[in-house]
Amino acid sequence: MATRDRKDLPPPGSEPAHRQEETELQRRVRKQHESRNQDEALEETFPASDPVSPFVPAKVPK
């Protein structure tokens, strides 16, 4: 089952013109889902957010 974000428009004819208020349970579930999505997105950017290491190995003495 595909889920959609709140910002996504509903398919035509799927929701009434007036929106119902969400219950406390629906709000908690939505917030948990958004938090998991944000955590996953952050993990996927790692290690791109780390600074580049300036370390340059020294030459081996002869």
N, C-alpha and C positions, 0 to 999 in steps of 0.2 A: 504494500500500500504506500503510495507516494504521499508525503506530507508537504505542506506548503507553509511558508513564513507568513506572518501577518501582513507584510508589505506586498505579497503577491495578490493579484486580483483573483477573485473567485471565478470559476467557470460560469458562463452566462446561465442564468436561471437556477443556480445552485443555492443561493441565499436570498432571503427576503430583503426588501428594500430597507427595512429597519433591522439593525443589528441588536442581538441580545447581549446583555451584560454577561461577562464571564464569571463563573463561580470562583470561590477561593481555591478549590481543588484544581480547576482548569488553569487558573493563574499560576499556581505552584508548578504544575506539570509543564506549562509553557516556559516559565522561567528556568526550570531545570534543563529543558531541551535547549534553550538559548545558551545557557551556561556551558553545556556539553559541546555545543557547536563552536563556541568561542574558544574553549580549551583545545579542541581538536585543531582548529585553525592555527592557534598559537604553536602547537606541537609541530605542525606541518611546516612552519616557517623556520624552525630551528634547524641548523645552526646559522642560517642566513642572517640572523639578527646579531650574531657575534662579531666583534671587530676582527679585522684581519691581523694575524700575528706578524709583528715586525721582525721576528727571529730569522737570522740568516746564518746557516751553519758555517763554522770556520773551516779553512782548508786544512787538510791533514798535513802535519809537519813531515818533512822528508829526511 
